[in-house]
């Protein structure tokens, strides 16, 4: 056997790292047996044999990392066996694949799947606001401008399919309100002269838009059943709102609607299907003949005016007013009902002024309305919080 001098220990250690020449103590052949060799033993540095299966190479016993090993220059590396995988360590199906009971993240939608649809609450099936009030604060959702904007000056305009809308407009840039007036069956836009707030609107730089039924595009199922005004007329109203806010400087939180008879039913309908921007409505002998879906969670302030049991033309307007009041109250609106007892569309002058005051006191998003808990002074005593 070849004896390796201790002076070559450092070089052999480097060679061991490079050639993987080394074996466990059990392969050490020092004539005394592996059990008798330790790093403190005097046999460290004695001759030994590296290798196996007849491929033996002389080496020397050295202490490598506190373990005695037979170290040599050119011994073949010991053969190793690839350990078999323990079946007990294989991952289960539950750990690697989602099962059929895995629920998708509710906040994510598969790009290839159907998009979630938010149902529109029905006027007659909204939440009970006594236990679950709907917030009416926030900002209105002003429609986008679609097509050419009209010029806001006194006169008649054509817009968004409607061929005859009478405008009265104040100076631009003053942040004035917008009021939509709807006339009764067989009447015309001239009926809007009975609206008590016209001079105030113009002085404030606002706009009164009165729709002539003769110019309607007559598309969709009308709100009154009389064929006077149609849902497509609201498309023209959308364009007026969008353009008046952008080009005329109208206040987006001061958009109101009113009208009489069929026009009163159109005003009630508009408050529901355009709740995203209507701040308040005051239908005169109007309301709704049937529940309609609200456009969104916002609840416009509502004042209904009617002549009681004598206010009847085909329908009883005290009942259509009550239907609207109940639907609006359930949706979250501030509601005031005024029974003047004077017949169809015959609201007295003081009530007309009170209706305009009600609109101004309830801009979009108002939280503490002066009408919230009590009827303001000067308003007719027959007006009651619903």
C-alpha positions as CSV (number, residue, x, y, z in Angstrom):
1,X,0.0,0.0,0.0
2,X,1.1,3.5,-0.7
3,X,1.7,5.8,2.3
4,X,0.7,9.4,1.7
5,X,2.8,11.9,3.5
6,X,0.9,14.3,5.9
7,X,2.6,17.3,4.2
8,X,0.4,16.7,1.1
9,X,-2.9,16.9,3.1
10,X,-4.0,20.3,1.8
11,X,-3.4,19.3,-1.9
12,X,-5.3,16.0,-1.4
13,X,-8.2,17.8,0.2
14,X,-8.5,20.1,-2.9
15,X,-8.3,17.0,-5.1
16,X,-11.0,15.3,-3.1
17,X,-13.4,18.2,-3.8
18,X,-12.6,18.1,-7.5
19,X,-12.7,14.3,-8.1
20,X,-15.2,13.1,-5.4
21,X,-12.5,10.6,-4.2
22,X,-13.6,9.5,-0.8
23,X,-15.5,6.8,1.1
24,X,-17.1,6.3,4.4
25,X,-15.1,4.9,7.3
26,X,-16.6,1.5,6.8
27,X,-14.5,1.2,3.6
28,X,-11.3,2.0,5.3
29,X,-8.9,-1.0,5.3
30,X,-6.3,-0.2,8.0
31,X,-6.0,-3.8,9.2
32,X,-7.8,-3.0,12.4
33,X,-11.4,-2.4,11.1
34,X,-13.5,0.7,10.7
35,X,-14.8,0.6,14.3
36,X,-11.4,1.1,15.7
37,X,-10.7,4.3,13.7
38,X,-11.6,7.8,14.8
39,X,-10.3,11.3,14.2
40,X,-8.4,11.2,17.5
41,X,-6.9,7.8,16.6
42,X,-3.2,7.4,16.0
43,X,-4.1,5.5,12.8
44,X,-5.1,8.7,11.0
45,X,-2.5,9.1,8.2
46,X,-2.1,5.3,7.7
47,X,-2.5,3.5,4.4
48,X,-6.0,2.5,3.1
49,X,-7.8,1.4,0.0
50,X,-10.5,3.5,-1.9
51,X,-13.0,2.2,-4.4
52,X,-15.2,-0.9,-4.8
53,X,-16.1,-3.8,-7.1
54,X,-12.4,-4.5,-7.7
55,X,-11.5,-1.0,-8.7
56,X,-9.3,-0.3,-5.7
57,X,-6.8,2.5,-5.4
58,X,-4.3,3.1,-2.6
59,X,-5.0,6.0,-0.3
60,X,-4.5,7.4,3.1
61,X,-6.7,7.7,6.1
62,X,-7.6,11.4,6.8
63,X,-10.1,13.2,9.0
64,X,-12.6,15.0,6.8
65,X,-15.2,17.1,8.6
66,X,-14.7,15.1,11.8
67,X,-15.1,11.8,9.9
68,X,-12.2,9.4,9.1
69,X,-12.1,8.8,5.3
70,X,-9.8,7.1,2.9
71,X,-8.5,9.8,0.6
72,X,-6.8,9.2,-2.8
73,X,-6.2,11.0,-6.1
74,X,-8.0,8.8,-8.7
75,X,-10.4,6.5,-7.0
76,X,-13.8,6.1,-8.9
77,X,-16.7,7.6,-7.1
78,X,-18.8,5.2,-5.1
79,X,-21.9,3.9,-6.8
80,X,-25.2,5.3,-5.6
81,X,-28.7,4.1,-6.1
82,X,-31.6,6.3,-7.0
83,X,-33.9,6.2,-4.1
84,X,-37.4,5.0,-4.8
85,X,-40.2,7.3,-4.2
86,X,-42.3,6.5,-1.2
87,X,-45.9,6.1,-2.3
88,X,-47.0,7.7,1.0
89,X,-45.3,11.0,0.0
90,X,-47.2,11.4,-3.3
91,X,-49.4,14.4,-3.3
92,X,-53.1,13.6,-3.3
93,X,-55.5,14.8,-5.9
94,X,-57.1,17.3,-3.5
95,X,-53.7,19.0,-3.1
96,X,-52.9,19.4,-6.8
97,X,-56.2,19.8,-8.5
98,X,-59.2,21.8,-7.7
99,X,-62.2,19.7,-6.9
100,X,-65.7,20.1,-8.3
101,X,-66.7,21.8,-5.1
102,X,-64.2,24.7,-5.4
103,X,-66.1,28.0,-5.6
104,X,-64.8,30.7,-7.9
105,X,-63.8,34.1,-6.5
106,X,-66.9,36.2,-6.4
107,X,-64.9,39.2,-7.4
108,X,-63.7,37.8,-10.7
109,X,-65.5,37.1,-13.9
110,X,-64.3,34.7,-16.5
111,X,-63.5,36.6,-19.7
112,X,-65.2,33.9,-21.7
113,X,-68.3,33.6,-19.5
114,X,-71.4,35.6,-19.0
115,X,-71.0,39.0,-17.3
116,X,-72.9,39.6,-14.1
117,X,-76.1,41.6,-14.3
118,X,-77.3,43.8,-11.5
119,X,-81.2,43.6,-11.4
120,X,-83.0,46.9,-11.5
121,X,-85.3,47.1,-8.4
122,X,-89.0,47.2,-9.2
123,X,-91.0,50.2,-8.0
124,X,-93.3,48.0,-6.1
125,X,-90.7,45.6,-4.6
126,X,-88.0,47.9,-3.3
127,X,-86.5,47.6,0.2
128,X,-88.5,48.8,3.2
129,X,-86.9,52.1,4.0
130,X,-88.0,52.0,7.6
131,X,-85.4,49.3,8.2
132,X,-83.1,49.6,5.2
133,X,-82.9,53.3,4.0
134,X,-81.4,54.0,0.6
135,X,-78.8,56.7,0.5
136,X,-79.9,59.6,-1.7
137,X,-76.7,61.6,-1.4
138,X,-73.9,61.7,-4.0
139,X,-73.6,63.1,-7.5
140,X,-76.0,62.7,-10.4
141,X,-75.1,60.7,-13.4
142,X,-75.2,63.0,-16.3
143,X,-75.7,61.4,-19.7
144,X,-73.1,61.5,-22.5
145,X,-73.7,63.9,-25.4
146,X,-74.9,62.0,-28.4
147,X,-75.0,64.0,-31.6
148,X,-75.4,67.7,-32.1
149,X,-76.2,70.0,-29.1
150,X,-79.1,72.5,-29.4
151,X,-78.6,76.2,-28.9
152,X,-80.0,77.3,-25.5
153,X,-82.1,80.4,-26.2
154,X,-85.8,81.2,-26.2
155,X,-87.5,79.4,-29.1
156,X,-88.3,75.9,-30.3
157,X,-85.7,73.3,-30.9
158,X,-85.4,69.8,-32.4
159,X,-83.2,67.3,-30.6
160,X,-82.7,63.6,-30.4
161,X,-85.7,62.7,-32.5
162,X,-88.1,65.1,-30.9
163,X,-89.2,67.8,-33.3
164,X,-90.8,70.4,-31.1
165,X,-89.5,71.4,-27.6
166,X,-90.1,75.0,-26.4
167,X,-87.2,76.5,-24.6
168,X,-87.0,79.4,-22.2
169,X,-83.4,80.1,-21.2
170,X,-81.4,82.5,-19.0
171,X,-77.8,83.6,-19.4
172,X,-75.2,80.9,-19.7
173,X,-72.6,80.1,-17.0
174,X,-74.6,81.0,-13.9
175,X,-75.3,77.5,-12.7
176,X,-79.1,77.7,-13.1
177,X,-81.6,74.8,-12.9
178,X,-83.2,72.7,-15.6
179,X,-87.0,72.1,-15.5
180,X,-88.8,69.7,-17.8
181,X,-92.5,70.5,-18.2
182,X,-95.0,67.9,-19.7
183,X,-98.4,69.1,-20.8
184,X,-101.8,67.3,-20.6
185,X,-103.7,65.4,-23.3
186,X,-104.8,67.8,-26.1
187,X,-102.8,70.7,-24.7
188,X,-99.4,72.1,-25.8
189,X,-96.1,73.4,-24.5
190,X,-97.9,76.8,-23.9
191,X,-99.3,75.1,-20.8
192,X,-95.9,75.6,-19.1
193,X,-96.8,79.2,-18.6
194,X,-98.6,78.1,-15.5
195,X,-95.4,76.9,-13.9
196,X,-94.6,79.3,-11.0
197,X,-90.9,79.1,-11.2
198,X,-90.2,80.2,-14.8
199,X,-89.0,83.7,-14.0
200,X,-86.7,82.4,-11.2
201,X,-85.2,79.8,-13.5
202,X,-84.4,82.4,-16.2
203,X,-83.0,84.8,-13.6
204,X,-80.7,82.1,-12.3
205,X,-79.4,81.3,-15.8
206,X,-81.5,78.1,-16.1
207,X,-83.7,76.4,-18.7
208,X,-87.3,75.4,-18.9
209,X,-87.9,72.8,-21.6
210,X,-91.6,72.2,-22.4
211,X,-92.3,69.3,-24.8
212,X,-95.0,69.5,-27.5
213,X,-96.5,66.1,-27.9
214,X,-97.0,66.7,-31.6
215,X,-93.2,66.5,-32.1
216,X,-92.7,63.3,-30.2
217,X,-91.0,60.4,-31.9
218,X,-93.8,58.2,-30.4
219,X,-91.5,55.2,-29.6
220,X,-92.1,52.8,-26.7
221,X,-95.0,52.3,-24.4
222,X,-96.1,55.7,-23.1
223,X,-96.3,56.3,-19.4
224,X,-99.9,57.5,-19.3
225,X,-101.7,55.2,-21.7
226,X,-103.0,58.2,-23.6
227,X,-100.4,58.3,-26.3
228,X,-99.5,61.9,-25.4
229,X,-95.8,61.5,-24.4
230,X,-93.5,58.6,-24.9
231,X,-90.3,57.0,-23.3
232,X,-88.3,58.1,-26.3
233,X,-88.9,61.7,-25.3
234,X,-86.6,61.0,-22.4
235,X,-83.8,60.5,-24.9
236,X,-84.3,64.1,-26.0
237,X,-84.3,65.1,-22.3
238,X,-81.0,63.3,-21.8
239,X,-79.4,65.3,-24.6
240,X,-80.7,68.5,-23.2
241,X,-79.2,67.7,-19.8
242,X,-75.9,66.6,-21.2
243,X,-75.5,69.7,-23.4
244,X,-76.9,72.2,-20.9
245,X,-74.5,71.0,-18.2
246,X,-71.5,71.1,-20.5
247,X,-72.3,74.1,-22.8
248,X,-74.7,76.3,-20.8
249,X,-73.2,75.8,-17.3
250,X,-76.4,74.4,-15.8
251,X,-76.2,72.9,-12.3
252,X,-76.3,69.1,-12.6
253,X,-77.8,68.9,-9.1
254,X,-80.8,71.1,-9.9
255,X,-82.7,69.1,-12.5
256,X,-86.5,68.9,-12.0
257,X,-89.7,67.7,-13.7
258,X,-93.4,68.6,-13.5
259,X,-96.5,68.5,-15.6
260,X,-100.3,68.1,-15.5
261,X,-102.6,65.1,-16.2
262,X,-100.9,62.9,-18.9
263,X,-98.0,65.3,-18.4
264,X,-98.2,64.7,-14.6
265,X,-98.0,60.9,-15.3
266,X,-95.0,61.6,-17.6
267,X,-93.3,63.6,-14.8
268,X,-93.8,60.8,-12.3
269,X,-92.5,58.2,-14.8
270,X,-89.5,60.4,-15.6
271,X,-88.5,60.6,-11.9
272,X,-88.3,56.8,-11.8
273,X,-86.7,56.0,-15.2
274,X,-84.3,59.0,-14.9
275,X,-83.7,58.8,-11.2
276,X,-79.9,59.0,-11.9
277,X,-80.2,62.8,-12.5
278,X,-83.7,64.0,-11.5
279,X,-83.4,65.8,-8.1
280,X,-87.1,66.3,-7.5
281,X,-90.5,66.1,-9.1
282,X,-93.9,67.7,-8.5
283,X,-96.6,66.0,-10.7
284,X,-99.9,67.9,-10.8
285,X,-102.8,65.4,-11.2
286,X,-100.2,62.8,-12.1
287,X,-98.2,60.1,-10.5
288,X,-98.0,56.6,-12.0
289,X,-100.6,54.3,-13.5
290,X,-98.4,51.2,-13.1
291,X,-95.1,50.4,-11.3
292,X,-92.0,51.0,-13.3
293,X,-88.3,50.1,-12.6
294,X,-86.2,52.7,-11.0
295,X,-83.1,53.6,-13.0
296,X,-80.8,53.4,-10.0
297,X,-80.8,53.6,-6.2
298,X,-81.1,57.4,-6.0
299,X,-84.6,58.5,-4.9
300,X,-85.8,61.9,-6.1
301,X,-87.9,64.0,-3.7
302,X,-91.6,63.8,-4.6
303,X,-94.5,66.2,-4.2
304,X,-97.8,65.0,-5.6
305,X,-100.6,67.5,-6.1
306,X,-104.2,66.4,-6.8
307,X,-107.9,67.3,-6.3
308,X,-108.9,64.4,-4.2
309,X,-111.7,62.0,-5.2
310,X,-113.2,64.5,-7.7
311,X,-109.9,64.5,-9.6
312,X,-110.8,61.9,-12.2
313,X,-110.4,61.7,-15.9
314,X,-110.5,58.0,-16.9
315,X,-108.3,57.3,-13.9
316,X,-108.6,58.7,-10.4
317,X,-105.5,60.9,-9.9
318,X,-105.6,60.8,-6.1
319,X,-105.0,57.1,-6.5
320,X,-102.2,57.4,-9.2
321,X,-100.6,60.0,-6.9
322,X,-100.8,57.6,-3.9
323,X,-99.4,54.8,-6.1
324,X,-96.4,57.0,-6.9
325,X,-96.1,58.2,-3.3
326,X,-95.9,54.6,-2.0
327,X,-93.4,53.4,-4.6
328,X,-91.2,56.5,-4.0
329,X,-91.4,56.2,-0.2
330,X,-90.5,52.5,-0.4
331,X,-87.5,53.3,-2.6
332,X,-86.3,56.0,-0.2
333,X,-87.7,59.3,-1.3
334,X,-88.9,62.2,0.7
335,X,-92.6,62.3,-0.2
336,X,-95.2,65.1,0.3
337,X,-98.9,64.6,-0.7
338,X,-101.0,67.7,-1.3
339,X,-104.8,67.2,-1.7
340,X,-106.2,70.6,-2.6
341,X,-109.7,69.2,-3.4
342,X,-110.2,71.6,-6.3
343,X,-110.6,69.3,-9.2
344,X,-108.4,68.1,-12.1
345,X,-105.1,70.1,-12.6
346,X,-106.6,73.0,-10.6
347,X,-103.8,73.5,-8.1
348,X,-104.1,76.9,-6.4
349,X,-101.4,79.6,-6.9
350,X,-100.0,79.1,-3.4
351,X,-99.6,75.4,-4.1
352,X,-97.9,76.2,-7.4
353,X,-95.4,78.4,-5.5
354,X,-95.0,75.7,-2.8
355,X,-94.1,73.1,-5.6
356,X,-91.4,75.3,-6.9
357,X,-90.1,75.9,-3.4
358,X,-90.1,72.1,-2.8
359,X,-87.9,71.6,-5.9
360,X,-85.4,74.3,-4.9
361,X,-85.2,73.0,-1.3
362,X,-84.4,69.5,-2.6
363,X,-81.4,69.5,-5.0
364,X,-79.8,66.2,-5.9
365,X,-78.1,64.6,-2.9
366,X,-79.6,66.8,-0.2
367,X,-79.3,65.2,3.2
368,X,-81.1,67.6,5.6
369,X,-84.1,68.8,3.6
370,X,-86.2,71.4,5.4
371,X,-89.2,69.2,4.4
372,X,-87.7,66.1,6.1
373,X,-89.6,66.3,9.4
374,X,-92.1,69.2,9.0
375,X,-93.9,71.2,6.3
376,X,-92.2,74.6,6.0
377,X,-94.3,77.7,7.0
378,X,-96.3,79.3,4.2
379,X,-97.0,76.0,2.5
380,X,-100.7,75.0,2.4
381,X,-101.8,73.0,5.4
382,X,-103.3,70.3,3.2
383,X,-99.8,69.3,2.2
384,X,-98.7,66.3,4.4
385,X,-95.5,64.3,4.7
386,X,-96.4,60.9,3.3
